[in-house]
Amino acid sequence: MKTRVDTEGLPRRQRSAVTNGRRLFVEGDGSSAWSRRYKDLIAAHASDLGGADVLSEAQRSLVRRASAIELELEQMEGRLSQGEPVDLDAFTRAAGHLRRILETLGLERRARDITPPLRTYLEDGGRMTPKITLRKALGDKQLLGSALPGDSWSAWRTLLIAAMGEPLMDEERTTFTKLTGREREPLIRVEEAAFVVGRRGGKSKAMATLAAYLAGLCEHDLVRGERGVVLCVAPDQRQAKITLDYCEATFTGSRILKQLIANRTADTLELTNGISVEVRAASFAGFAAPLTWPC
């Protein structure tokens, strides 16, 4: 029994010239006036359906058949305009075939989806753009260099750098693979990262460092009067306070970042750049914020 071959996975040399787009027909004149109008009709119908790149192979086939019938009808109409006789029975039957094909494809024009893919949106930064890479910040004593220092924090540095979509070094990639089971880092900033870590594993300090980076070293697309919130959620208020203490220490440990501190309350570290780091105990109540980056 024969199976359908996925031609997209084949080298170009093993595919038909029609499949590769170099020829319009397997056999035929692709440069004639008929062929040029035929290509125009295919492009027009594909555009009405949302673009050639969103059509299935079956839809492409129907578009080609509809275009060929439509072109034959146009030629009959041209002969009629010159007073020449045409087979009206063949004309009406062809028009009926065309109508059925177009009904199958859909007679209404479909708007092309211009929504950017998630990868593109995240690569472009979305509503947050780092001023400096996390790697450089963690390696700079004037910034976050003293937050996660030494070999004991190398695993956390690797995971956080990868989570921010930055490339890893070979040695870091080995650690990343060992901890995650993935061969390579994602190379785009992740929407969500889950870490299974036991007690005394450095979770609070690592998250506090990430919160300090997001709040102090990233630009955020805020409208006038809006305050962004980097939200850290802990199991209870005591652990939440510990996380905020770590975050404040990260800022005060940097000669540059400590200049951003405007005010400290029991659960909030307000910055002069329009961002606040807030900590909460795990609860569904009271999480509303104008713009929130949970960590």
Secondary structure, 3 states (H helix, E strand, C coil): CCCCCCHHHCCHHHCCHHHHCCCCCCCCCCCCHHHHHHHHHHHHHHHHCCCHHHCCHHHHHHHHHHHHHHHHHHHHHHHHHCCCCCCHHHHHHHHHHHHHHHHHHCCCCCCCCCCCCHHHHHHCCCCEEECCCHHHHHCCCCCCCCCCCCHHHHHHHHHHHHHCCCCCCHHHHHHHHHHHCCCCCCCCCCCCCCCCCCCCCCHHHHHHHHHHHHHHCEEECCCCCCCEEEEEEECCHHHHHHHHHHHHHHHHCCCCHHHHEEEECCCEEEECCCEEEEEEECCCCCCCCCEEEEC
